[in-house]
Amino acid sequence: MGYHWNWAVLLAPAPSGGLTYLDWLLSGLKVTLALSLSSWLMALALGSIMGVLRTVPNRWLSGIASAYVEIFRNIPLLVQLFIWYFVLPELLPTGIGTAFKQLDPLLQQFLSAWICLGFFTSARVCEQVRAGIGSLPPGQKNAALALGFTLPQTYRFVLVPMAFRLIVPPLTSEFLNIFKNSAVCSTIGLLELAAQGRQLVDYTAQAYESFIAVTLLYVLINVVVMVAMRKVEERTRVPGYMGGK
Amino acid sequence: MNRIQLIIAVAIVAGIATTPVFAQDSSTLKKIRETGTISLGHRESSIPFSYYDDKQQVIGYSQELMLKVVDAVKAELKLAKLDIRLVPVTSQNRIPLVQNGTVDIECGSTTNNLERQKQVAFSNTIFIIGTRLMTRKDSGIKDFPDLAGKNVVTTAGTTSERLLRKLNEDKKLSMNIISAKDHGESFLTLETGRAAAFMMDDALLYGEMAKAKRAGDWAVVGTPQSREAYGCMLRKDDPGFKKLVDSTIAKAMTSGEAERIYNKWFMSPVPPKSLNLNFVLSEDMKALFKNPNDKAFE
């Protein structure tokens, strides 16, 4: 179809700062990694708390947690991102909103993207944690309570540790998703991997080389995550449960 | 060679030169003839070049010129009926979509430059713009040096983006450059106060102004950083189709038809808000109308 292939373009000097186009992709990779990993930490922490709250025998607490999940799970990620980036600063008191908008744009974009991905993924983690706790036989909770544990102690020492060991495989999927979802953040101008790939196309008109390179980098991230999580899974597997020996 | 032979030879050469030879050596025209359909790439919000009106119809200056090309194709292939397939494109996907055959021709606001010429062909230039700044009237920004230390927005994937990055490095202006995904989002970034100025092709800046809540708040300022030639994109290595498109555009320009279309889109009220862009025909454009060509600046 008349495409002019040129893989050497990756090593050609980019127009700025003595870098090559490959350096652009690698700097995008760094942003993608920083954003995804920090959002994952937030998602894991918030998701665990909400997941526990969804299972506690208190209608108010579990109601709050369900509302949380439904809000963040049912609004498209892109819409959430635009709300955090474009709408929220307008809703804040004028002083704070303006101060936020005067920050370095990169920081604004990163913060909005981090909060957005963190909340979105935390709702999904929450559901995994709830499912993990729900899958434990009721005897475990009852036994802990019978031994004199308080309810918080039961969660802290029995239910949550067990649940986490069971949900490593679905958590792996969520972990992989967060890297791929981070590509959405290129729409607010954050120069992560997908955005750098697009920029490379703009500058060189070599669309296929650029997108193939970006694809390979995403695959690389995901292979590393998968292998690492597989190790975690092997170490934490509970004997007698799914796949455990 | 005797005289009769000479006459015959001249007649043959003249015959070859005057009969339309487009259809024979053009894969695009062949495809259009076989399918009875032509695919047109258009933009969704490049006001006033190619955009949707409130009835979701594609309208604009470039769109009208593209429809002239469609008429010419129809006449050239002697088709009774030619179906038009409209394909919306973005600044990011327009080149691959032309290359892979999804669209046969794209007339929007695409700059003809040397890198792009490696991938696609460009028709005769349809418009010439300068890259300038839009800012709030009371912002105090008059020209590019005033941008030092400020947040400046531009649309990702445009020539303005590169010029701005280069300017920032060459002149050490320490601007923060925001790359928004389309012109609408760039303007939103400007309007919400995230950026002090928006750098883009002047005609598109006037177009964004036409959409603004309060058009009177904004001004287009600054010395043009570059001049750029917009052309229609075609597949490379299809001289037959290019010749047909070029001659259609050239005819529209020299006959005064293009200027009439220009006045309709730049000198009279246009949708969506019936605002008159009042973008007076530039010297560059006057020269182009007199002497149509497909040269890229740079």
Interface residues (C-beta under 8 A of the other chain):
Chain A: M1 G2 Y3 H4 P15 S16 G17 F86 P89 E90 T98 K101 Q102 D104 P105 L106 Q108 S186 T187 I188 G189 L191 A195 R198 Q199 V201 D202 Y203 T204 A205 A207 Y208
Chain B: S91 Q92 I95 P96 Q99 N100 G101 E115 R116 K118 Q119 N151 A156 G157 T158 E161 R162 R165 K166 E169 N176 I177 I178 S179 A180 K181 L188 T192 G193 R194 A195 R235 K236 D237
